[in-house]
Amino acid sequence: LCHHNPYWAKKYFAADWPKWNVDRVFIQAYNDKNFTKEVDYAETYDGIAITDQQFHRLPEIVANNKIKAILVFPDRTNPEDVASKLKQFYVK
């Protein structure tokens, strides 16, 4: 499950992850203005979800040993292009 931050999820979307029986929760950090705050939440869950427009954030995310996993989802790009960009990022 990829969900926006837990505060709003509980308040507006009634996110009850144990009841939903999800195996992992990724905090969606799509807003660069609140990125640091979202990272704080992601550190306490299973990982962080970012868009392909946030690849510039990958070095700091990868360096953060409290982030267990990264989920990348296409924003305005097709999935094949996103996978190709991600692969190029790590080949460097």
N, C-alpha and C positions, 0 to 999 in steps of 0.2 A: 504494500500500500504506500503510495506517495501522497502525502497530505501537507497542506499548509500548516503553519505553526500550531502547536497544541492548544494554546489559549483560545484562539478563534475557533479551532476545530471543536473544542468542548462547548464553547458558548453558542455557536451558530449551526454547527453541523452534527452535533451530538456524537462526536467520534468516540465510540466506546470500543477501543481496539481489542481488549480481552474478550468482550462479548462477540465481536466480529470474527474472533479466532484468527487474526492475522499473524503470520509468522515473523514479519519484519515491518518496521515503520521507518520510512525515509522522510525527513523534513524537507519540504520544498522551499528552496531559497531563491525564488525567481526575482526578487526585488533587490537590486544592488544597494538601495538606500538603507535597507534593514538587514543587509547580509550578515553583519557581525552578530546581531541578535539571533538571527536564524541559525547561525553556526553554533551558538550557545545551546540552543534546543537540540540541534542535530547531534551534539556530543553526548547527549544523554539517551539518545535512541539508537537505532541500528545504522543510520547513515544519513547522507545528505543527497538531495536531488537537485540538479542544476540543469539549466538549458544549455544548448550549444552556443548561445550568445555569452555565456559566462566561462568559456574555456580559459580566459585570462586569470580566473580564480583557481585553476587547478593546482598550481605550485603550492599555494598556501593551504589548500585543502589536503593535498597529498602529504604535506609536511606535518599536518595536525594528527598526532597519534591517537587522539580521542575520537576521530572520525573513522568508523569501522568500514564503511563502504560508500561508494559514490554511484548514483544512478543518474545517467544523462538522458534527457529527453529532448527531442527536436522542438524548437520554438516555431520558427517560420521556415524550416529547412526540411527536406525529405530525409528519412532515417538513413538511407545509404550514404548521403553526403555527410551526415553527422558522424557516422561510423568511420568514414574515410578521414575526416578532419581529426577525430580523436586518435586514430592510428598514427597519423602524421605527427601529432603532438608528442606521442611517446617514442617515436622513432628518432626524434632529434637528440 
